[in-house]
């Protein structure tokens, strides 16, 4: 058997982006199965053949094990491929990368709700509530800490690209897509994601496949996408 990764819509499913990056960025062979967000049936109903999964991404391993949480997928890949560098080799950097990933996995609820990922459009003049500003301030704090201590020689948080960076890729997309105000240091990290070949590939697949989902649209002025594949 082969690895199978069940994904949601490329343009809108932030968790699917994380899951897919964990394979593509590290060169792990995987076949994909798409769940169309435009269909009426729930995602959980369309995963009924893969119990107990009910969300995307879901990874079906070659031996048939179903792993239905992105952080669990990340940890299992790191365990199965210990030489691929999913986590930093340095213990201190690895601990920080794990903390960063866990905080992304459980936090930033206002950023998620106010700025759902949409890789088909970009906006300007987006209002920033106090709660959203607090999420952005927290990102500034943890990104600056990690890059200042471990990432000074490159664009990523804890040295080489790690699980932590895969987890923050959709945050970078949200920051760019909604034109959110961030510092020069944070913007450099966002720009690194927008230029990352795997991210560019994912966005291109989303533009080529799937429908515009009107419930993701926002009533803000639109601008060209800020990354290298801007339109």
N, C-alpha and C positions, 0 to 999 in steps of 0.2 A: 504493500500500500504506500501511498504518498501523503505528504502534508496537504491538508485542505484548510483554507482560511475563508470563513464566511464573513462577508463585508457588507456594509450599507453603502449608500450613495457616496461616490467619491467627493462630490462637491460639498456635502453637508454633514457627513458622519465623522465627527472629530475623533471618536474612539476608534473607528475603523482605520483612519489615517495612522494613528499610533500603532495599531496592530500590524498593519501592512509594512510600515517602516521597520518594524522589528525583524521582518524577514528580508525585505529588499535591501536595506542598508547594510546588512551583514551577509548577503549573498546566500541565503537559505532558500533552497528550491521549494516552491509551494504552488499549488493550484488554488484558484479562487472561485468562490461561488457568491454571486451578488444577490442581495435582498433589495428590491426596488421600493424606495420609500413612497412612491406614488400609488402603490397598490393599497386597497382598502384593508386587507387583512393585517393584523398586527405582526410585528417582527417575531414575537414569541410564537404565534400560531404557525408561522412559516419555518420555524426551527423545531417543529414538533418531532421531526425525525431524528433530532440530535438531543435527546434528554440528558441533563436538565437545562440545557442552554435556553435562554430567552432573550439574549441581547447580542449585538455585534460589537466587536469582533468575536468570533468563536473559532478556535483552532481544533481541528480533528487530527490527531497525531497518526503516524503510519500504523500504529498498532490499534487505532480506533478510540483512544482516549479523548474525551471531549473536555476542552478547557475554555471556559466562557467568560473570563475576566481578563482585561488587558494587562493588569499588573501580574496576575498569575501566569499569563502567557509570557511576559517578559522574564519572570524568574525561572520558568521552566526552560525557556530557550537558553538562558544563561547557564543552567545546570546541565543541559544536554550538550552544549557547545562551549565548554569552559575556556577554550583557546581562542574564541572569536573576539573577545574583548567587549562583551556586553556591558560589564561594569568596569570601572577603572581598576587597574592592578594595585595602585597605592591604597592601603587600608583607609586612610583618612579621606581621600577623595572618593573612595567607594562608599563610605558611610554617608558622606554629604550627598552623593548622587542618589542613594537610596532614600534619604530624607526628602530631597527635592521631588523625587518621583511620587512618593507617598503623599506629600502635600498637594501635588497637582491632582492626584487620583481622588482626593477627598475634599478639596477646597475650591476657592475661587467661584463660588456659586453665582455671584452677581455678574461677573464677567461672562459666565456661561449663558445665563438667562438673558442679559441685555444685549449680548453680542454673539448670537449663535454663528457657528462657522458657516460661511458661504463663500466658496472659492470662485463663484461665477461673477461676483460684483465687488466693487469697493466703494466706500462712502467717504464723505467729508462732513464737517460741521455736526458731528455726532455729539449730543449732550452727554456729559459725564456727571453722574450723580455722585453724592458723597460715598455711597457704598461701592460704586465702581472705582472711584478714585482710591479708595482704601485697598481694593484688590490690586490696582496698578502700583500703588506704593509698596505693597508686599512683594510684588514681582521685582521691583527695583532693588529691594533689600536683598532678596535671596539670590537673584542673578548676579548682582554686584559682589556679594560675598563669595559665591562660588568662583566666578571668573577672576576676582582679585586674588584668590588664594591658589586656585588650581588651573585656571584657564588663561593665564596671562600670555602664553605663547601661541594661542590660537583662538578661533572664534567660539569654541564650545564651552560648556559650563565647567567641566571637571577634567580638562585635558582633551583627549580624543573624544569623538562623538560617542555618546553612551546612551543607555536607556533613558536617562534623565532628559537628554536632548530630544529623543523621539517623543517623550511625553509632553514636552513644551512646544513641539512643532505647531499644533493647532492653536496654541496661545499666540505664537508669533503670527499665524494667519489671521487671527482675530484682531490683533494689534494693528497689523497692516491694513486689513480690509475695512476697518472702521476708523482708520486714521487717528488712533488713540494717542494722547500725548505722553511720550516717554522721553527719558534722558538720551543723550547721545550714545552712552554705553549700551543701554537697553536696545536702542534702535539698531546698533551694530549687530547685536545678537539676533534681532528679528531679521535683518537683512541677510545674515548668514543662512537662516532657514529658507528664505525666499529664493536664494540662489543655489541651494543644495540640489544636486541632480535628482535625487529620489523624490524630493518634494515637488520639483518642477514636473517630473514625470507623472506623479499622482494628480496634480492639478490639470495637466493636459488630458489625462484620461477622463477626468470629470467633465471637461469642456466638450469632449468628443462623445460622451455617453451619458445617458440619463436626461431627465427633463428639468426645466425650471420649476421649482416648488414654490408656489406663491406664498405659502405661510412662512417662509423664511425671509421674504422681502421686507425691507424697512423703508420708511418714507423720509429718506435723507437724500441730499444731492449725490449723484454718482460721479465717480472719477475713474480713470484708467487704473487697472490693477498695478500696484507699485512694484511688483517683482519683474524679473527679466522676461517673463512671458506676458507682460502687460498688454492690454488690448483696449 
